[in-house]
Amino acid sequence: MDFFDRIYWDNSVKSYLIVGGAILLMLLLKRYLSRYIASLLYKLVNRIWKNIEKKSFTDLVVEPLEWFLLILISVFAIDKLNFPTQWDYQLYGHSSEEILSRLGIGIIILSFTGLLLRIIDFIALVLEKKASIANDKSHDQLILFFRDFLKVLIIVAGILMIVKACFNQPIGNLLTGLSIVGAALALAAKESLENLIASFIIFFDKPFFTGDTLKVQNITGTVERIGLRSTRIRTADKTLVTVPNKQMVDSFVDNYSMRTQRRAELKLELSAKTNLEQTKQFIAGLERILETSGENIESSTVFFKEINKNSIVIVTEYFTGPITMKEYDLLKHGINLRIKLLAEESKVEFSGDASTSVYINPQ
């Protein structure tokens, strides 16, 4: 008998060599085949979305496509072999051949699901680049939301396919059972469901966007991510606070990033001994300081607010554009230094500057 016709485990050596050769050939050519298929997919995608980088597409798609092709060819090639009778066992009423066959189908479904998830990532990447060109934060927010939402749908569909193919369960009956279980879980997970609904309200009502600076309850920081259940806020202390979306919807949210101006107020209490001429000159000096403090100050007022037996109260108020907090603090720093210098040059004393003498009347 020829060596290639010898039978081992119910299959000839020739059959083993053909299957092994097919798998080995796929291992050698998987990179080239996947890149070729990826380039064909790129041409199709490029007709819909122009100016897409081919490298970004191939980097995301090639690796899962390689694994999908390798698994697909390997499972189909191994399926051509006869299952050895020596390995035929019964496990809970199912033969080992049937279990391995369904396991192979399940692996194919898993690899194909991974490929679809990568394609979703690529589509989200393309839309993010378009949104960055349009400079629209709402688009960025919706892209991240629907990317995660579609991924959840694909994963659920993959699980249902695995249940159907590997466990031979009818999906219709499974969905009916899941609807009953889902209703029970919805009651048990009422808060999670409320947070999910609140996330839709945030995305469509758009009270804030990723990157905005917010104050909600006692938390102040920058929004890093808006998810299906919660919003993550990076505080000034660089800690990451997770706030449930329901609280973001139900609470008063102060969005600092949407303010049109910043307001600064400085209350100056001059000594009651300051005469009228000094007071007028000091007020005129304050007005000059605000007028010459740069284009960031859009409007300003200086007024003599009140007088009492201890002090003369002058209130300075000015508004800036929507500048950053650092720019705002630097502006106030410069103005306060100039006001202090004006007081020294005008020889104006602030209330409480003069020393207080205590006299003790001896008995």
C-alpha positions as CSV (number, residue, x, y, z in Angstrom):
1,M,0.0,0.0,0.0
2,D,1.3,3.5,-0.9
3,F,2.2,5.6,2.1
4,F,-0.2,8.4,1.2
5,D,-3.1,5.9,1.2
6,R,-2.4,4.6,4.7
7,I,-5.3,5.1,7.1
8,Y,-4.9,6.8,10.5
9,W,-7.9,7.6,12.6
10,D,-10.2,6.9,9.7
11,N,-8.4,9.3,7.3
12,S,-5.7,8.8,4.8
13,V,-2.3,10.5,5.1
14,K,-3.1,12.3,1.8
15,S,-6.2,13.8,3.4
16,Y,-4.2,15.0,6.3
17,L,-1.6,16.6,4.0
18,I,-4.3,18.3,1.9
19,V,-5.9,19.8,5.0
20,G,-2.6,20.7,6.6
21,G,-1.4,22.2,3.3
22,A,-4.6,24.3,3.0
23,I,-4.2,25.6,6.5
24,L,-0.5,26.3,6.0
25,L,-1.1,28.1,2.7
26,M,-3.7,30.2,4.4
27,L,-1.2,31.1,7.2
28,L,1.3,32.2,4.5
29,L,-1.2,34.1,2.4
30,K,-3.6,35.5,5.0
31,R,-1.8,38.9,5.2
32,Y,-1.9,39.4,1.4
33,L,-5.5,38.1,1.0
34,S,-6.8,40.2,3.9
35,R,-5.0,43.3,2.5
36,Y,-6.5,42.6,-0.9
37,I,-10.0,42.2,0.4
38,A,-9.5,45.3,2.6
39,S,-8.5,47.3,-0.4
40,L,-11.7,46.2,-2.2
41,L,-13.7,47.2,0.8
42,Y,-11.9,50.5,0.9
43,K,-12.8,51.3,-2.7
44,L,-16.5,50.6,-1.8
45,V,-16.3,52.7,1.4
46,N,-14.4,55.5,-0.4
47,R,-17.3,55.9,-2.8
48,I,-19.6,56.8,0.2
49,W,-17.1,58.8,2.3
50,K,-14.5,60.7,0.3
51,N,-11.0,61.7,1.5
52,I,-10.6,58.6,3.8
53,E,-7.1,57.5,4.7
54,K,-6.5,54.0,3.4
55,K,-3.9,53.3,6.1
56,S,-6.5,54.0,8.9
57,F,-8.9,51.6,7.3
58,T,-6.5,48.8,6.7
59,D,-5.0,49.1,10.2
60,L,-8.4,48.6,11.8
61,V,-9.8,45.9,9.4
62,V,-6.8,43.8,8.3
63,E,-6.0,42.0,11.6
64,P,-9.6,40.8,12.4
65,L,-10.0,40.0,8.7
66,E,-6.9,37.8,8.8
67,W,-8.2,35.8,11.8
68,F,-11.6,35.5,10.2
69,L,-10.2,34.1,6.9
70,L,-7.8,31.7,8.8
71,I,-10.5,30.4,11.1
72,L,-13.0,30.0,8.2
73,I,-10.6,28.1,5.9
74,S,-9.3,26.0,8.9
75,V,-12.8,25.0,10.0
76,F,-14.0,24.2,6.4
77,A,-10.8,22.2,5.7
78,I,-11.0,20.2,9.0
79,D,-14.6,19.5,8.3
80,K,-13.6,17.5,5.2
81,L,-11.9,14.9,7.3
82,N,-13.8,11.9,8.7
83,F,-14.3,12.1,12.4
84,P,-12.3,9.3,14.1
85,T,-14.5,6.6,15.6
86,Q,-12.0,6.3,18.4
87,W,-13.0,9.8,19.5
88,D,-16.7,9.3,19.3
89,Y,-18.2,9.8,22.8
90,Q,-21.5,10.8,24.1
91,L,-21.8,13.8,26.4
92,Y,-25.3,14.6,27.7
93,G,-26.9,13.0,24.7
94,H,-24.6,14.7,22.1
95,S,-21.8,13.1,20.3
96,S,-18.3,14.6,20.4
97,E,-18.4,15.0,16.6
98,E,-21.5,17.1,16.9
99,I,-20.0,19.2,19.8
100,L,-16.8,19.9,17.8
101,S,-18.8,20.8,14.7
102,R,-20.9,23.3,16.6
103,L,-17.8,24.7,18.3
104,G,-16.3,25.4,14.9
105,I,-19.4,27.3,13.8
106,G,-19.3,29.3,17.0
107,I,-15.7,30.3,16.5
108,I,-16.5,31.5,13.0
109,I,-19.4,33.6,14.3
110,L,-17.2,35.1,17.0
111,S,-14.5,36.0,14.5
112,F,-17.0,37.5,12.1
113,T,-18.6,39.5,15.0
114,G,-15.1,40.9,15.9
115,L,-14.7,41.9,12.2
116,L,-18.0,43.8,12.3
117,L,-17.0,45.6,15.5
118,R,-13.8,46.8,13.9
119,I,-15.7,48.1,10.9
120,I,-18.0,50.0,13.3
121,D,-14.9,51.5,14.9
122,F,-13.7,52.6,11.4
123,I,-17.0,54.2,10.5
124,A,-17.0,56.0,13.8
125,L,-13.4,57.2,13.2
126,V,-14.4,58.6,9.8
127,L,-17.4,60.4,11.2
128,E,-15.2,61.8,14.1
129,K,-12.8,63.3,11.5
130,K,-15.7,64.9,9.6
131,A,-17.1,66.3,12.9
132,S,-13.7,67.7,13.8
133,I,-13.6,69.6,10.5
134,A,-17.1,70.9,11.1
135,N,-16.1,71.8,14.7
136,D,-19.4,70.5,16.0
137,K,-19.2,69.0,19.5
138,S,-22.7,67.6,19.3
139,H,-21.7,65.4,16.4
140,D,-18.7,64.0,18.4
141,Q,-21.1,63.1,21.2
142,L,-23.6,61.4,19.0
143,I,-20.9,59.4,17.2
144,L,-19.6,58.0,20.4
145,F,-23.0,57.2,21.7
146,F,-24.2,55.4,18.5
147,R,-20.9,53.6,18.1
148,D,-21.3,52.0,21.6
149,F,-25.0,51.4,20.9
150,L,-24.4,49.6,17.6
151,K,-21.6,47.5,19.2
152,V,-24.1,46.3,21.8
153,L,-26.6,45.4,19.1
154,I,-23.9,43.5,17.1
155,I,-22.7,41.6,20.3
156,V,-26.3,40.7,21.2
157,A,-26.9,39.5,17.6
158,G,-23.7,37.5,17.7
159,I,-24.7,35.8,21.0
160,L,-28.2,34.9,19.5
161,M,-26.5,33.4,16.5
162,I,-24.2,31.3,18.7
163,V,-27.2,30.1,20.7
164,K,-29.0,29.1,17.5
165,A,-26.0,27.5,15.8
166,C,-24.2,25.9,18.8
167,F,-27.1,25.0,21.0
168,N,-29.8,24.5,18.4
169,Q,-32.3,26.7,20.2
170,P,-35.0,28.5,18.2
171,I,-34.4,32.3,18.4
172,G,-38.1,33.1,18.4
173,N,-38.7,31.2,21.6
174,L,-35.5,32.6,23.0
175,L,-36.6,36.2,22.3
176,T,-40.0,35.5,23.9
177,G,-38.2,34.2,27.0
178,L,-35.8,37.1,27.0
179,S,-38.7,39.6,26.8
180,I,-40.2,38.1,30.0
181,V,-36.8,38.0,31.7
182,G,-36.1,41.5,30.3
183,A,-39.3,42.8,31.9
184,A,-38.3,41.3,35.3
185,L,-34.8,42.7,34.9
186,A,-36.1,46.1,34.0
187,L,-38.0,46.2,37.2
188,A,-35.0,45.0,39.2
189,A,-32.6,47.4,37.3
190,K,-34.9,50.4,37.4
191,E,-32.1,52.8,38.1
192,S,-30.0,51.5,35.2
193,L,-32.9,51.9,32.9
194,E,-33.5,55.4,34.1
195,N,-29.9,56.2,33.4
196,L,-30.1,54.8,29.9
197,I,-33.2,56.9,29.2
198,A,-31.4,60.0,30.7
199,S,-28.5,59.4,28.3
200,F,-30.9,59.7,25.3
201,I,-32.2,62.9,26.9
202,I,-28.6,64.3,27.2
203,F,-27.7,63.4,23.6
204,F,-30.8,65.0,22.1
205,D,-31.4,67.9,24.4
206,K,-27.7,68.8,24.4
207,P,-27.3,70.6,27.7
208,F,-23.6,70.0,27.6
209,F,-20.9,68.3,25.4
210,T,-17.7,66.4,25.9
211,G,-15.0,68.9,26.9
212,D,-17.4,71.4,28.6
213,T,-16.6,72.6,32.1
214,L,-19.6,71.9,34.4
215,K,-20.7,72.4,38.0
216,V,-23.3,69.8,39.0
217,Q,-24.2,69.5,42.7
218,N,-20.9,69.9,44.5
219,I,-18.7,68.7,41.6
220,T,-16.9,71.0,39.2
221,G,-14.8,69.7,36.3
222,T,-14.5,68.9,32.6
223,V,-16.6,66.3,30.9
224,E,-14.4,63.6,29.6
225,R,-17.0,61.1,28.4
226,I,-20.8,60.7,28.2
227,G,-21.8,57.0,28.3
228,L,-25.0,55.0,28.2
229,R,-25.2,54.9,32.0
230,S,-23.0,57.7,33.4
231,T,-21.0,60.9,32.7
232,R,-17.3,61.0,33.7
233,I,-16.1,64.4,34.9
234,R,-12.4,65.3,35.5
235,T,-12.1,67.6,38.5
236,A,-9.5,70.3,39.2
237,D,-7.8,67.8,41.5
238,K,-7.4,65.5,38.5
239,T,-9.7,62.9,40.0
240,L,-12.3,61.2,37.8
241,V,-15.9,61.4,39.1
242,T,-18.6,59.2,37.7
243,V,-22.1,60.8,37.9
244,P,-25.2,58.8,36.9
245,N,-26.9,60.3,33.9
246,K,-30.2,60.5,35.8
247,Q,-28.6,62.9,38.3
248,M,-27.2,64.9,35.4
249,V,-30.7,65.3,34.0
250,D,-32.5,65.9,37.3
251,S,-29.9,68.3,38.9
252,F,-29.2,71.9,38.2
253,V,-26.2,71.9,35.8
254,D,-24.1,75.1,35.5
255,N,-22.3,74.9,32.1
256,Y,-19.3,77.3,32.4
257,S,-18.3,76.6,28.8
258,M,-21.5,78.1,27.5
259,R,-21.2,81.4,29.3
260,T,-21.0,84.5,27.1
261,Q,-19.0,86.6,29.6
262,R,-17.1,86.4,32.9
263,R,-18.0,88.8,35.6
264,A,-15.5,90.2,38.2
265,E,-16.4,92.4,41.1
266,L,-14.0,94.2,43.4
267,K,-15.4,96.0,46.6
268,L,-13.0,98.6,47.9
269,E,-13.6,100.2,51.3
270,L,-11.6,103.4,51.7
271,S,-11.0,105.1,55.0
272,A,-13.7,107.4,56.2
273,K,-11.1,110.1,56.4
274,T,-10.6,110.2,52.6
275,N,-11.7,113.6,51.4
276,L,-13.9,114.2,48.3
277,E,-11.1,115.2,45.9
278,Q,-9.1,112.1,46.7
279,T,-12.2,110.0,46.2
280,K,-12.9,111.5,42.8
281,Q,-9.3,111.1,41.7
282,F,-9.3,107.5,42.9
283,I,-12.5,106.7,41.0
284,A,-11.1,108.3,37.8
285,G,-7.9,106.2,38.2
286,L,-9.9,103.0,38.5
287,E,-11.8,103.9,35.3
288,R,-8.5,104.5,33.5
289,I,-7.1,101.1,34.7
290,L,-10.1,99.2,33.4
291,E,-10.1,101.1,30.1
292,T,-6.5,100.3,29.4
293,S,-6.4,96.7,30.6
294,G,-6.7,95.2,27.2
295,E,-9.4,94.0,24.8
296,N,-10.5,91.2,27.1
297,I,-12.6,93.6,29.1
298,E,-15.8,94.2,27.2
299,S,-17.6,96.5,29.7
300,S,-16.9,98.0,33.1
301,T,-18.4,100.3,35.8
302,V,-17.0,102.1,38.8
303,F,-19.4,103.7,41.2
304,F,-19.6,105.2,44.7
305,K,-21.9,102.7,46.4
306,E,-22.3,103.9,50.0
307,I,-20.8,105.8,52.8
308,N,-20.9,105.0,56.5
309,K,-19.1,106.1,59.7
310,N,-16.2,103.6,59.1
311,S,-15.6,103.6,55.4
312,I,-16.4,104.8,51.9
313,V,-17.4,101.9,49.7
314,I,-16.5,101.9,46.0
315,V,-17.6,98.9,43.8
316,T,-15.7,98.0,40.6
317,E,-17.4,95.7,38.2
318,Y,-16.2,94.5,34.8
319,F,-17.1,91.8,32.2
320,T,-14.7,89.8,30.0
321,G,-15.3,87.6,27.1
322,P,-15.5,83.8,27.5
323,I,-11.8,83.4,28.2
324,T,-10.2,80.5,30.0
325,M,-9.9,80.5,33.8
326,K,-6.1,81.0,33.6
327,E,-6.5,84.1,31.4
328,Y,-9.2,85.4,33.7
329,D,-7.0,85.0,36.8
330,L,-4.1,86.6,35.1
331,L,-6.2,89.6,34.1
332,K,-7.5,90.0,37.6
333,H,-4.0,89.7,39.0
334,G,-2.8,92.5,36.8
335,I,-5.7,94.8,37.5
336,N,-5.4,94.3,41.3
337,L,-1.7,95.2,41.2
338,R,-2.4,98.4,39.3
339,I,-5.2,99.3,41.8
340,K,-2.8,98.7,44.7
341,L,-0.2,101.0,43.0
342,L,-2.9,103.6,42.4
343,A,-3.8,103.6,46.0
344,E,-0.2,104.1,47.1
345,E,0.4,106.9,44.6
346,S,-2.9,108.7,45.6
347,K,-2.1,108.2,49.3
348,V,-5.5,106.7,49.8
349,E,-5.9,104.5,52.9
350,F,-8.2,101.5,52.9
351,S,-10.6,101.0,55.8
352,G,-8.7,99.3,58.6
353,D,-5.2,100.4,57.4
354,A,-4.8,102.9,60.2
355,S,-3.5,101.6,63.5
356,T,-6.0,101.5,66.3
357,S,-5.0,102.8,69.7
358,V,-6.5,101.5,72.9
359,Y,-6.7,103.9,75.9
360,I,-7.1,102.5,79.4
361,N,-8.6,104.9,81.8
362,P,-7.1,104.3,85.2
363,Q,-9.5,104.1,88.1
